[in-house]
Amino acid sequence: MTKNFNIQNLLRDNIKSLKSYSSARDEFQAASSDLVFLDANENPFENGVNRYPDPQQIKLKQRLSQLKGIPSNQILLGNGSDEVLDLIFRAFCEPNRDNVLTLPPTYGMYSVLANLNAIEVIEIALDTHFEPKVEAILKASNSHSKLLFLCSPNNPTANSFKSASIEKLIKNFNGLVVIDEAYIDFSKVESWVSRLAVFPNLIVTQTLSKAYGLAGIRLGICYASAEIIAILNRIKPPYNINELTQQKALERLNDPAQVSEEIQKLVQQREWLISELKQIAFVGTVYPSDANFILAKVDDANKRYSELIKQGIVVRNRTNQVGCENCLRFTVGTQMENIKLIKALQDLTGF
């Protein structure tokens, strides 16, 4: 696959000929504050956000480039990872003709975006250990299979897929492999961003919503080859990342020590929660976690979910997901929130 890979063979015909919109800030950028800007029909009265934001988020990408060791031209930012994923669909999947592969149980937006873009979804369920069925995936793909979505660490199962399985899929899938690493910061597994130079058909998405605690600003990140990023840049909205989001993200990225400390606390609390959940009588299996949440099988997920709600604790009931019958998903909270959760579960057992 990677030896003769040509991204143009996957690109939609209308995107090949598309001429992207050029905004005022695309056509002229300068750091000088002495210039008089009368080109973008902005309100001239200064209030901090009266001017359009940098459409290419240059400062933010430069900081991410420093932190990740990836050139800025291999980075695309989106209004949440969902916008990034939608752009990938729009660039490479022809409506009513192409298909994508997903591995349930997994993040539900892959299928939602596929349906939104009139793209067929081929589902190959994970095995009983929540690992990809590599041979079945490759067998199910065909000449119209454009994207393969791998969520690792996976949501809702919390496990990281085996590296050997992922590598075999990247090498043998005749399309783009999108690895969703929303939870990678909580894992000891190395990010696939480090392998981008080896695999031209690889796309890695990350987010500032989880480990960086910025879910409210909606900032998703896409790492890929410069060629793929250039294509996505051509079709993205001109000002998709607002000024306040850029400022807040940069502020957080400039404080890696604080982020690292919070991640360490969450990982410690995760391990404590796993240990405590295993002591609860009606909890059967507590699955391994590389994320900031834990999937656990209980005796009756619907019943336990309702009981926790009555005690003021909201968890996620995943019992209707493939392979997750009677499973609840617990996000790791603060120490006090986690203690409250365990106390509530203990009370339900009659302790």
N, C-alpha and C positions, 0 to 999 in steps of 0.2 A: 504493500500500500504506500508506504512513505517514500519508496525509491522513485516512483513515477508520479508522485502526487502533483496535481495541478489544480489550484483552487478555482480557476476559471471553469473547469469542467463541472463544478458543483453550483456555480453561481446562476441565479435566475437570469434569463435573457433580458428582461426589462431593467434589471439592476445593472447589467453590463453597459447599457446605453444611457443610464440615468445621469443627469447633470444635477448635482446637489445644490441646494439653496446656499447662497453666499450672503451672510448677514453683514451688517455694517462693521461689527467688531471682528469678523473674519477678514474683511478687506483692509482694515487699518487697526493696528495695535501699537501702543507705545506706553512706556512707563512714566513718561513725563507728566507732571501735574499742571504744567504751564500751558498745555494745549487747550484750545477752545473746541469742544466737540459739538458740532452742529450737523452730524451725519446720520443719527439714528432716531430722530424724532422723539427724543427722551424729554422728560420734564427737567429743566435746568436747575431747579431749586434743590440744593444738596440736603439729603436726609439719610445718607448711608446706603440706600438701595434704589436711588432714583435712576442709576445707570444700569444698563444691561450687564449681566455677569460675563466673565470670560467664557466664550463658547467652547474653548478647548481645555479649560481648567488647567492651565499650564503649571502654575505653582503647586497645585495638588498632585498632579502627575509626577512632577519633579521629586516631590517628597516620597511618593510611593515608589518611584524608581530607586531612590536611595535606600529605602527600607527593604525592598524586595530584590534588588540587584537586577532589575529588568529595565531596558531602555523605555523612555517615555512613549516612543512610537509603537510600543507593544501593549499599551494600556488604553482601555476605553472605560469611561465612567457612565453609569446609567442612573436613572431615577429609580433606585432599588434594583436588585438583580433581575426582577421581573421584566423591566424595560430592556435590559441587556439580552435576556433570553428571547424576548419578542423580536428584537432587531435581528437576531440570528435566524429566527424563522423567516422573517421578511426577506432576508438577503438570499437564503439558500433553498427554501422550500417552495415549490410551485403548487399553488392551491389546486385542490381536486386532482392531483396527480401523484405527488410525493408522499412519503411516509417517514415517521420517526419511531425509534424504539425506546421504550421505557421499561423499568424493572420494578414493578410493584412488590411490596409496599414502598412508596417513595413520595417525593414532594409532588403534591397534586397540581401545581401550576404548569407542569410540563404538558399534561393532557389538556388543561384549560386553554393554554396558548395554542396548542395544536388545533383544537376545535375552532378557536377564534380565527385561525388562519386557514381553515378548511384543509387540514393536513391529517391523513390517516395515522392512527396510533397503533403500533404493534406492541403488545405487552407480553413480556417474558418474565414471569414471576421469579423472584429470588428463591434459592433452595431453602431447606429447613434451617440452615445456619445463616440465613440472610446474606448469602454470597451469590454473585452472578453465575448463571448457567452459561458459561462461555460458548460451548459448542452449539447450544440451542439458539443463542442470540445470533451467532454468525449464520446458522442455517436459516433462520427466519428472515434475515435481511435479504434485500434484492436490489435490482438496479435503480429502484426509486427510493431507496433508503438513504436519507440525507444526514440525519442526526441520530446519535446514540447518547442518551443521557445517563450519566453515572453520578449519583449523589453519594459522596464519600468524604467524611463520615455521613452515613445515610440517615435521612429523616423519613420515618419515625424510629428506625431500629437502633440508631446511635453507633453502629459499628463501621469501621473502615474496611473497605474491600481489600482483598489480597492484591499486592502489587503485581504479582505474576499474572493474575487474571486480567487486571486492567491493561497491562502492557500487551498481552496477547490480543485483546480487543482493539487497542489502538493500532496495532500492526496489521490486523486482518480485516477491520471494518472498512468498507469502501465508501466512507463518508467522513463527516466530522464527529469526533468524540468530544462531548462537552462534560467536563468533570466539575460538578458543583461542590465547591469546598467552603460552604457557608460556615461550617463548624471546625475547620482545620486547625484553628488556633488552640483548641482544647485537646488536640491529639498529639502524640509523639511521632506520628507518621509524617514523613517529609512531604511537603506540597509538591504537586506535579508541575508547578510553575517552573521548577528547576529543570524540567525535561522539555520545555517548549522548543529549544533549539534542535532537539533530536527528532521530534514528531511534528511535522508541519500541519497535520490534520487535527492537532490537539487544541482545545479551547478550555481555559480554566476560569471559573467564576468564583469570586469571593464577595464578601460584604462587610460593612462596618456596623451592621445591625446587631451582631451577636457579641463577640469578644470585646469589641470597641464600645459597646453600649450606646449606639447611635441609631437605634431602630426608628426613632422619630424623625430623622432627617432624610431617610430614604436614599442611601448611596450604595450602589452596587458597582463591582469592579470586574472587568473582563481582561484577561491576559491571553494573548495569542500572538501569532506571527504578525510582523508589521503589515504584511499584505492583507491578512484578514481584518486587522484593526482599521486599515485604510478603507476597506469596503464598508465596514459598519459605521465609520465616521461619515461616509457619504450619505447615509440614509437616516442618521439620528436627527431628532429635532435640533434646531440651531442653539437654543439656550436650555437644554434639558436639565442642567444642574444649576439651581438658583444660587445667588450670592451668599445667602445665609448658610446654606448647606456647605458650600465651599469653605467658608470661614470656619464653621464649627468642625468640619472634618479635619482641616489643617491644624487647628488648635489641638485636637485629640491626637493626631498623628505625631505631633511635636512633643508629646508626653508619653513616650513608650514605657517608661518606668512605671507609671501609674497603671497603664493598661496591663502590663506584665504582672503587677501585683494583684490586680483584680482577677486575672485569669488563674493565677496560682490559688487564690482563695476559693474560686469556683471549683477547681479541680479537687481541692482538698475536701470541700463540702460534698462534691459528687461521690467521692469514695466513702465518706461517712454515710451518706444516704443509702448507697448500695448495701453497705454493711447492715444498716438498720432495717432496710426493707426486707432483707433476707430473714429477719427475726419475726416478721409479721405472719401470723398463722395462715391467713387466707391468701398470702402472696406465694405463688408457685415458683415461677422462674423470674430472676432478675437478670436481664441480658447485659453483657459487657457494653461499656460506653466510652466512646472517644469524643463525646459532644458535651454540651452543657445541659443535657437532659438524660433521663433514664427510662427505658421501656421495661415494664414489668407485667407478667401474666398473673391475673388474680382469679378468684373463684367465679365472680360475676361482675364484669366490668360496669355494666349499666347500673347495677345496684350500688356498687361502691362509689361510682362517680356521683350519683344522686346524694348519697350519704355525706360525701365530702362537701358538696355544694351547701348542704344544710348547715355544715360547720364553718361555712365561709371560706372554703378552699376550692379554687378552680383548677382542675387538672385537665388533661386532654384524653378523651375516650377514643381509642383507636380500634375498637373491637370490630368495626366494619371494614377495616383494611385487610387486604390479602395477607394471610399468614399471621394476622395479629388478633385472632379471636380472644376475647376477654383480656385484652391488654390495655393498660393505662400508661400514659406518658407523663412523667413528672419533670418539669423544668427545675433545675437547681436554683434555689433562691438564696436569700441571705441566711446567715446562720439561724436567726430567730424564726424566719419563715420555714426553714427546714425542720427545726425542732417542733414547730406548731403542726406541721404535716405529720410527722412521725407520731406525735402525741394523739392526733386525731385518729390515725390508723390504729394505734394501740387501743384507743377507747372503743373502736368498732369491734375489736376482738373480745372486749369484756375484761381487759387487764385492769 
